[in-house]
Amino acid sequence: MERYRRSHLDRTVAAFHNDDSTCAELVLAYEEELRAQGLIDFDDMPLLALRALKENVWLRRAIRAKYPILAVDEYQDLGSALHSMVLGLCFSTGIRLFAVGDVDQSIYGFTGAKPELLRQLANREDVETVPLRLNYRCGSSIVNASQLALGEEKGYEAPTGAAEGTIYFKPLHGNYEQHAHYIFETLIPNAIARLPGLEPGDIAILYPAAWIGNSIADAAQAYGYGTVRADGNSHYPRSSRLMRWLEQCATWCCSGWQTGTPRFSRLVANGELLFAETLASETEQNRFQRQLITFLWERRDSTLDLHTWLTTFHQELLNDHLARSRTMSDERSTLNAFIEKSAPGNTCADFTLGLFCGHGEGNNRINLTTLHSSKGREFRFVVLFGMDDGRIPRNNAGEGEIREARRLFYVGFTRAEEEIHIIYSTNNPSPFVTELEGRIDADDA
């Protein structure tokens, strides 16, 4: 229903009921109930904004007067509503458009993203398209193989003089737990001994679903490796602005007060932006700065117990702002949940300040992330884990889902700078892996 709602923008009965009356009726009933309660939800925001722009000429003119240029990054992630908004503003109202995107990295179909929308934009006669061919991240062999992984020749190339990069195929017997133990018992120790300067923080293990990461995290703990997760089972959402700001504050306590990274002025600015609702006056802002520097200056020690640090921070400074804010209830819940996790006897009870912010010894952690969450990141050494049929692509996937799964495989493949190790079950490899290995062998022959 959610995907249908994001894809079908016309709510008129004739248009909306044409494709799938069940979904249409569900959407209309749901939206009617929202309106009856005076509410909108996340998906309503672009839908209602688009409606407002269509129905109000003065609004389009006002936006053009204030914003003569619209820049859009990751255009392939736009859904129908935002795409329609861009077209209306830039090709009817007169705002100039600068858009950057890559259809090969369109992996968010479940949110309504459609790669063909970027193709439609690029194919317009009134749009100048500039193809970018250089891949500055990956070694030349990885760049060449990535096009085989994608199943299309796109003309991508590495810069002249780039390192070659290496690809390894690792068929393994046993289950995911056994595969994970192989990584920490053999693969990673050998890599650290073989590659000069390779630190655990340069290593990433990518997998199709968050639950698969549990086996990897358990094996890492058994072998004494620290990890940082960026998936649905991470200790807290990486999207939380409050938690990211707290990480910055912790970094300042560990070393930033000496190195200037981050600068205290930046912490203040980010904090004032975060709590802008409760820091309206100069007096309140000055008080916030004094409280912040007092708290952080007295706790310049990376070995401090994280639970004590967070609890005290919350009591002395954060609680007042969070309690008075009308817009930070989710952030408050996220913080409270993590404080509970860091309490004695819970999953993060052994966290120090350094481990929390990834500083010093805490930075010596292996990155665990789903393929989706790896987008935009890069690592010297990448392990693609669980590359099995039924995982990527999923069982009973439709044609469009298979195409997106191939793009997801390509995104994970192109996170690697120097080495990529593809791990899969001996008797059940993903068809993408089988095809890629066969094409590489054919090219080598």
C-alpha positions in Angstrom: 0.0 0.0 0.0 2.8 2.4 0.9 4.6 1.8 -2.4 1.3 2.3 -4.3 0.6 5.5 -2.5 4.0 6.9 -3.3 3.7 6.0 -7.0 0.2 7.1 -7.7 -0.2 10.8 -7.2 -3.6 11.5 -8.8 -6.3 11.0 -6.2 -9.3 11.4 -8.6 -11.5 8.3 -8.5 -11.1 7.5 -12.2 -7.3 7.7 -12.1 -6.6 6.3 -8.7 -8.9 3.2 -8.9 -7.8 2.2 -12.3 -4.8 0.0 -11.5 -5.5 -1.7 -8.1 -8.8 -0.9 -6.5 -7.9 -2.6 -3.2 -4.8 -0.5 -2.7 -6.6 2.6 -3.8 -9.4 2.1 -1.3 -6.9 1.4 1.5 -4.9 4.6 0.7 -8.0 6.8 0.5 -9.4 5.4 3.8 -6.0 5.8 5.5 -5.6 9.4 4.3 -9.2 10.3 5.2 -8.5 9.0 8.8 -5.3 11.1 9.0 -7.2 14.2 7.9 -10.0 13.5 10.4 -7.4 13.6 13.2 -5.7 16.7 11.8 -2.5 14.7 11.0 -0.1 14.1 8.2 2.6 11.5 7.9 6.0 11.3 6.4 4.8 10.4 2.9 2.2 13.2 3.0 4.9 15.8 3.0 6.0 15.6 -0.6 2.4 14.7 -1.7 0.8 17.7 -0.1 3.7 20.0 -1.1 3.2 19.0 -4.7 -0.5 19.6 -4.4 0.1 23.1 -3.0 2.5 23.9 -5.8 0.0 22.8 -8.4 -2.9 24.7 -7.0 -1.1 28.0 -6.1 0.6 30.1 -8.7 1.7 32.6 -6.1 3.6 29.9 -4.2 5.6 28.8 -7.3 6.4 32.4 -8.0 7.5 33.0 -4.4 9.8 30.0 -4.5 11.3 31.1 -7.8 12.0 34.5 -6.4 13.8 33.2 -3.4 15.5 30.2 -5.0 16.5 30.8 -8.6 18.6 27.5 -8.7 17.6 24.1 -7.4 20.4 21.5 -6.8 19.4 17.9 -6.4 21.8 15.2 -5.3 21.2 11.4 -5.6 18.4 12.1 -8.1 17.9 8.4 -8.7 16.5 8.2 -5.1 13.6 10.5 -5.9 10.1 9.1 -6.1 7.3 10.3 -8.3 6.1 13.1 -6.1 9.5 14.8 -5.7 10.3 14.2 -9.4 7.0 15.9 -10.4 7.8 18.8 -8.0 11.2 19.3 -9.7 9.7 19.2 -13.2 7.1 21.7 -12.2 9.4 24.2 -10.5 12.2 23.9 -13.1 10.5 23.5 -16.4 7.3 25.5 -15.8 8.2 28.1 -13.2 11.7 28.8 -14.5 14.0 27.8 -11.7 17.3 26.5 -13.0 18.2 22.9 -12.2 21.5 21.2 -11.4 21.0 17.5 -10.7 23.5 14.7 -10.0 22.6 11.0 -10.0 23.5 7.5 -10.9 20.8 5.1 -12.1 23.1 2.2 -11.4 22.9 3.1 -7.7 19.1 3.2 -7.5 18.5 0.7 -4.6 15.6 2.2 -2.7 12.6 0.9 -4.7 10.8 0.1 -1.4 10.6 3.9 -0.7 9.2 4.6 -4.2 12.5 5.5 -5.9 12.4 4.9 -9.7 15.7 5.1 -11.7 13.7 5.7 -14.9 12.8 9.2 -13.6 16.5 10.2 -13.9 16.6 8.7 -17.4 13.6 10.8 -18.3 15.2 13.9 -17.0 18.5 13.2 -18.8 16.7 12.5 -22.1 14.9 15.9 -22.2 16.0 18.1 -25.1 16.3 21.1 -22.8 18.7 19.3 -20.4 22.4 19.1 -20.9 23.8 15.8 -19.7 27.4 15.3 -18.6 28.4 11.7 -18.1 31.0 11.1 -15.4 33.2 8.1 -16.2 36.0 8.1 -13.7 35.7 6.0 -10.5 38.2 7.5 -8.1 37.5 5.0 -5.3 38.3 1.5 -6.6 41.3 -0.2 -8.1 41.3 -0.6 -11.9 40.4 -4.4 -11.8 37.5 -3.7 -9.4 36.2 -0.9 -11.7 36.4 -3.2 -14.7 34.7 -6.1 -12.9 32.0 -3.8 -11.5 30.6 -3.4 -15.0 30.5 -7.2 -15.3 28.7 -7.3 -11.9 26.2 -4.7 -13.2 25.7 -6.7 -16.4 26.3 -3.6 -18.6 29.3 -1.9 -20.2 29.1 1.7 -19.0 32.6 2.9 -19.9 33.6 3.4 -16.3 37.3 3.5 -15.7 39.9 4.2 -13.0 42.2 7.2 -13.2 45.6 6.7 -14.8 48.0 5.2 -12.3 45.4 3.9 -10.0 46.2 0.7 -8.1 44.9 -2.5 -9.6 42.8 -3.9 -6.8 42.0 -7.6 -6.3 38.9 -9.7 -6.3 38.6 -13.0 -4.4 35.8 -15.6 -4.6 35.4 -17.6 -1.4 32.9 -20.5 -1.6 32.5 -21.9 2.0 30.8 -25.0 3.4 28.6 -24.8 6.5 26.2 -22.1 7.8 26.6 -18.4 8.3 28.0 -18.8 11.8 30.8 -21.0 10.4 31.4 -18.5 7.6 31.6 -15.7 10.1 34.2 -17.6 12.2 36.3 -18.1 9.1 36.4 -14.4 8.5 37.8 -13.6 12.0 39.9 -16.7 12.4 41.6 -16.7 9.0 40.6 -14.0 6.5 41.1 -10.8 8.5 44.3 -11.8 10.5 45.9 -12.8 7.2 44.9 -9.5 5.6 46.2 -7.4 8.4 49.5 -9.2 8.2 49.7 -8.9 4.4 48.5 -5.4 3.7 50.7 -2.6 5.1 49.0 -0.3 7.5 45.6 -2.0 7.3 43.6 -1.3 10.5 40.3 -3.0 11.5 38.6 0.4 10.8 39.6 0.0 7.1 37.6 -3.2 6.9 33.9 -3.5 6.1 31.7 -6.6 6.0 28.6 -6.1 3.9 25.5 -8.3 4.0 22.0 -8.4 2.4 19.9 -8.1 5.7 20.5 -6.9 9.2 19.8 -10.3 10.9 22.7 -11.8 9.0 25.0 -9.3 10.7 24.2 -10.8 14.1 26.3 -13.9 13.2 29.1 -11.7 12.2 28.9 -9.5 15.3 28.9 -12.6 17.6 31.9 -14.1 15.8 33.8 -10.8 16.0 33.2 -10.6 19.8 34.4 -14.2 20.2 37.7 -13.4 18.5 38.1 -10.1 20.3 37.4 -7.7 17.5 35.4 -4.5 18.1 32.7 -3.7 15.6 30.5 -0.7 14.7 27.2 -1.5 13.0 25.2 0.5 10.5 22.0 -1.6 10.1 18.7 -2.1 11.7 20.3 -3.9 14.6 22.8 -1.1 15.4 22.9 0.2 19.0 21.1 3.4 17.8 20.0 4.8 14.4 22.8 6.4 12.5 20.2 9.0 11.3 19.8 10.4 14.8 21.1 14.0 14.8 21.3 14.0 18.6 23.4 10.9 18.8 25.8 12.1 16.1 26.2 15.4 18.0 26.9 13.4 21.2 29.5 11.4 19.3 31.1 14.8 18.4 31.1 15.9 22.0 32.7 12.6 23.0 35.4 13.0 20.4 36.2 16.5 21.8 36.6 15.0 25.3 38.9 12.3 23.9 41.2 14.5 21.8 39.4 17.3 20.2 40.2 19.7 23.0 43.9 19.3 22.0 43.7 18.9 18.2 40.8 21.2 17.5 38.9 18.4 15.7 36.1 19.0 16.2 36.4 22.7 17.2 34.4 23.6 20.3 32.7 26.4 18.3 31.4 23.7 15.9 30.0 21.8 18.8 28.2 24.9 20.0 26.9 25.7 16.6 25.6 22.2 16.0 24.1 22.1 19.5 22.3 25.4 19.0 21.0 24.2 15.7 19.8 20.9 17.3 18.1 22.8 20.2 17.1 25.9 18.3 13.5 25.6 19.6 14.6 26.1 23.2 17.5 28.4 22.6 15.6 31.4 21.2 17.3 34.1 23.2 21.0 35.2 23.5 20.8 34.6 27.2 19.7 31.0 26.7 22.5 30.5 24.1 25.2 31.9 26.4 24.0 29.7 29.3 24.0 26.6 26.9 27.6 27.4 25.9 28.8 27.7 29.6 27.1 24.5 30.6 28.5 22.6 27.6 32.1 23.7 28.1 31.9 23.1 31.8 30.6 19.6 31.3 33.0 18.6 28.5 36.2 20.2 30.1 35.7 18.2 33.3 35.5 14.9 31.4 38.5 14.9 29.0 39.2 11.2 29.3 38.6 8.5 26.6 38.4 5.8 29.3 35.4 7.2 31.1 32.4 4.9 31.5 29.9 5.8 28.8 26.8 5.1 30.8 27.9 7.6 33.5 28.9 10.2 31.0 25.6 10.0 29.1 23.5 9.9 32.3 25.2 12.9 33.7 25.1 14.8 30.4 21.4 14.1 30.2 20.6 15.2 33.7 22.8 18.4 33.7 22.1 19.7 30.2 20.0 17.7 27.8 16.9 16.8 29.7 15.7 20.4 30.0 15.9 21.0 26.3 14.5 17.7 25.3 11.6 18.0 27.7 10.6 21.5 26.4 11.0 20.6 22.7 7.9 19.7 20.7 9.8 18.2 17.8 12.4 16.0 19.4 10.4 13.2 21.0 12.0 10.6 18.7 15.5 11.9 19.6 14.6 11.7 23.3 13.4 8.1 22.9 16.6 7.1 21.0 18.8 8.6 23.7 16.9 7.0 26.5 17.0 3.6 24.8 20.8 3.9 24.3 21.4 5.0 27.9 19.5 1.9 29.0 21.6 -0.3 26.7 24.8 1.2 28.2 23.7 0.4 31.8 25.5 -2.4 33.8 24.4 -5.8 32.6 23.2 -4.7 29.2 24.6 -5.0 25.7 26.7 -1.8 25.7 27.8 -1.9 29.4 31.5 -2.1 28.6 31.4 1.0 26.3 33.9 3.7 27.1 33.8 7.2 25.8 36.5 6.4 23.2 34.6 3.3 22.0 31.4 5.3 21.6 32.9 8.0 19.4 35.4 5.7 17.5 38.5 7.4 18.9 41.8 5.8 19.7 41.3 2.2 20.5 37.6 2.7 19.9 38.4 3.4 16.2 40.0 0.0 15.9 36.6 -1.5 15.0 35.4 -3.4 11.9 32.5 -1.9 10.1 29.4 -4.1 9.8 26.7 -2.8 7.4 23.9 -3.9 5.2 24.4 -3.4 1.5 21.8 -0.6 1.5 23.6 1.3 4.3 27.0 1.0 2.7 26.0 3.3 -0.2 28.3 6.4 -0.4 31.0 4.8 1.8 34.4 3.4 1.0 36.8 0.9 2.6 40.2 -0.5 1.8 39.1 -4.0 2.4 35.6 -5.2 1.8 33.9 -8.6 2.5 30.6 -9.3 0.7 29.0 -11.8 3.1 26.0 -14.1 2.5 26.1 -13.7 -1.3 23.7 -16.6 -1.7 20.8 -17.3 -4.0 17.6 -16.4 -2.1 19.4 -13.6 -0.3 20.5 -11.6 -3.3 18.2 -11.7 -5.2 15.5 -12.7 -2.7 13.3 -15.8 -3.4 10.4 -15.2 -5.8 11.6 -11.7 -6.7 9.9 -10.1 -9.7 11.8 -8.8 -12.7 12.1 -5.3 -11.3 13.2 -6.6 -7.9 15.9 -8.7 -9.6 17.2 -5.7 -11.5 17.4 -3.7 -8.3 19.1 -6.5 -6.5 21.8 -6.5 -9.2 22.3 -2.8 -8.7 22.5 -3.5 -4.9 25.2 -6.1 -5.6 27.0 -3.5 -7.7 26.8 -0.9 -5.0 28.4 -3.3 -2.5 31.0 -4.4 -4.9 32.2 -0.8 -5.6 32.7 0.1 -1.9 36.2 -1.6 -2.1 39.4 0.4 -2.7 42.0 -2.4 -2.7 40.5 -5.8 -2.1 37.1 -7.4 -2.2 36.3 -10.9 -0.9 33.0 -12.4 -2.0 31.8 -15.1 0.5 28.9 -17.5 -0.4 27.7 -21.0 0.3 29.5 -23.6 -1.9 26.2 -25.2 -3.0 24.1 -22.0 -3.3 25.9 -19.0 -4.8 23.9 -16.0 -6.0 23.4 -16.0 -9.7 25.2 -12.6 -9.7 28.3 -14.2 -8.2 28.2 -17.2 -10.6 27.8 -14.9 -13.6 30.5 -12.5 -12.4 33.1 -15.2 -11.8 32.4 -16.8 -15.2 32.8 -13.5 -17.0 36.1 -12.7 -15.2 37.4 -16.2 -16.0 36.3 -15.7 -19.7 38.1 -12.3 -19.9 41.3 -13.7 -18.3 41.2 -16.6 -20.8 
